[in-house]
Amino acid sequence: MFDAIQEARARGIEIVISTLVPTGRVFPLSAAKGSALALKRIGCVLADNLSPQKARILLMLALTRPHDTGALQQYFEN
């Protein structure tokens, strides 16, 4: 999966990483291939504590504004 995500990022496609764990967050702790930290390093946005459904809606709204990956990450941190 990591290789496919990396290819999508190379094409400029924005990717938001979320989790279905009911009371969990996405933390960039491990540097292993496919970990949240590795995904963040290639430009993925971490959804913090948002469910995938909420993260998708926020991403759709955020993409209506001029953006870069850093600006998108700020939407998910506030």
Secondary structure by P-SEA (a helix, b strand, c coil): caaaaaaaaaabbbbbbbbccccccccccccccccaaaaaaacccccccccaaaaaaaaaaaacccccaaaaaaaaac
